Amino acid sequence: MRRVFALIVTVGVVSLVVSRGSPDLSAARATGLALGFALIAAALTGAFFEKIHLPRVSGYLIFGLLCGPYLGNIITRPMARDLQIVNGLAIALIALIAGLELNYARLKPRLASMTKLGVVTLLLLYATLGPLTWLSWPVLPIAPEATGAARLALSILLTTIIVSFSPTVTIAVIADTRARGPLAETVLATVVIADLVLIIVFTVAMQMVRWATGASVPGDVSLLVRLSWEIFGSLAFGALLGALFAIYLRLIGREITIALLGLCVVLSELGPLLHFEPLLAALAAGLVVENITPSGDQLKEAVERGALPVLVVFFAAAGTSLQLDALAIVGLTAAAVSAVRLIAIRGAVAVGTRVSGVPREIGDPVWMGLVSQAGVTLGLTILVASEFPTWGANVQSLMVALIALHELVGPVIFRAALARAGEIGKMDEGAPVSEQGELDAEPLHAD
């Protein structure tokens, strides 16, 4: 009750300040108010959600939604834009955490089965959602007049965007709940592998659409080359920085938190200047650090303890940007697509589990970690809207509505799966996962 009372007081005070604020409130003061309010109030909301056995990430999102410009307007549009300053740092930090959880020696016995699970799931999703998209194309509010090759190419492109997952939200839920175990590792590996494949398929699908709609000529592979550079260049860039950071840990090993923040700043700021994807680069950096240096556990502890304020602001900002107007316009269509997507994911994972040889108690709940959509999906949508403004804006409206639904529902479902598997809080124990998928008794460290 004390947290709820503190939350009410905080919201009330900031609401009063905003309502009576002068119109010439400086940008610096507005930014400070937005950051301070998000840190305090969103953290209190997340703690309340944890008390009722819901993910704190969902609490941050709900806080941003209720207080954001689309509802309460306590966080105004300019303030919501100010909160976006942490996005790059947060994505780099979240992806780094993911890389630090992927230990090759530990995952090697199950890596082949997890890869097969991801590939089979994707193939089945395309085999299910692709034909459904093509058949229902005339009633979709995108470009119903498209026929022939254009309709086929557009259906493949839309299917790719609908299928896409959210490594960012998945990683954040794992980090937020301090989960460790076979289910968390399998979901993490699946979303990372699947999204790498989806980005490549998206590149090919975009080229098909350009050819089919007459927006390009055969032989124009500029998009393919650019996205190939972003994918493989990002991985190489992150691996190089990870190796340098591993050397720092091994030779110096001091002020790790400051050095870590410096690494995330380089990944989030320098990477985009070189047209690298910070998510992939940070993931590669974490993988290298985890697998080549014995300081990985020490680093993970520093990351986990310092991630909370970044996660709070990042997901509160995401909540303020959930576009309820888009959801209202295409809400029924988005709800129908979302329902079909959930059914398809659950069925595809069930078949993939049996084909891949992943134990059913681990594989069957994996679908619950594949519901969320966020940054990757939005990024693909923006590419479509910018390159094909006539009908791409309709794709963007539909996908923004889908993202709003899945970003709110996905973390709740995934946390429930982790809780049912008994993996929440296992990072606190520091117990490594054995090859049989069980937690070893001796902890690596204690908090």
C-alpha positions, 0 to 999 in steps of 0.5 A: 500500500505504501508503494501505491500511495507513493505512486498516487502522490508522485502522479498527482504532483507531476500532473499539477506541475505539468498543468500549471507549467509555463509555456516557455518551460526549457527543454532541459527542465522538461527532459529532467522532469520526464526522466525523473517522473518515469524513473520514480513512477514507472518503477513503482508501477513495475514493483506493484505489477511484480506483487501481483505476479505480472512482469515489471516490464508490463508495469512500465508499459502500462504506466507510459500508456496511461500517463502518455499523450494518448490518455492522461497526457501527464507526459506530453508529446515533447516529454515523450520524445525526450524519453527516447534519448535512452533508446539506443543505450537501452537496446545495446544494454539489453542485447548485451545481456542476451549475449552474456546468457548464450554460453556456447559450451553450455548450449552446444549439446542443445544448439542443433535442436534449438536451431531446428526448432526455430527453422521448422517454426518459421517454415510452418508459420510461412506455410500457414500465414502466407496462403491465408494472407494471399487469400484474404488480401482483397479484404485487408486495408492495404492495397486490395486492388493488387493482383498477380505477381504484385499480390503474391509479392506483397503477401510474402512481404506482409507475412514476413512482418507479421511473423517477426518477433521481438528480441528486445522485449524477450531479452528484457523480460528474461533480464527483468525476471532474472530468469535462467534455465532451458526455457529461457535459453531456448526462447532466446536462441529461437528469437535471435535465430528467427529474426536473423532469418526474417531480416534476410527473407524481408530483404528478398521480399522487398526486392520482389515487391519492387520488381513486381510493382515496377518500382525497380528493375532486375539487377538492382540489389542495393537493398540486398547489399545494404541490409547484408552490410547491416547484418554481417557488418554489425556482427563483425563490429560487435565481435571486435568491440567485445574482444577489446572489452574482454581484453580490458576485463582480463588485463584491468578489470576495474570500474566495470560499470563505467567501462560497460556504459562506455561500450554501450554508448559506442555500440549505440552511437557509433554503430548507426553512423556506420550503418550497423544495427546496435541490437546485432552488434551488442548481441555479438559483443556479449557473445564474445565476452561470455565465451572468451573471458572468465570475467563473464559472470562478474560482468553479468552481475554488474549489468543486471544491477545497473540495468533497472533504471535503463529498462524503466525509462526505455519501456515507459517511453515505449508505453507513451509511444503506443499509438492508440489512434492506430489501434482504434482505426484498424482495431478489428482487423488487427485483433483478427490478425493477432488471433490468427498469428497466435494460433499459428505460432502455437501450432508451429512450435508444437510441431517444431518441438516434435520434429527437433527433438526438444523435450516437450516440457521445454519446447511446448511453452516456447510459443509464449515467448514469441508473442511480443513484437516491438523494435524490429517489427517497427523498423521493418514497417518503417522501411516499407512505408518510406519506400512505398508511401502509397500503400506502405502507410496502410501497412504501417497503420496495421502493424503499429496496431499489432505492435500495441497489442503484442507489446502489452500481452506478450510480456505477461504471457512469457513471464507466466511461462517462465514462472510455470517452468520455475526459472524466475530468479535463477540468475540470483542463485547464479546456478549454471544450467547443466547439459541435461537442462537442470540447475547445478547445485553449486552457485557461481556467486551470491548477491 
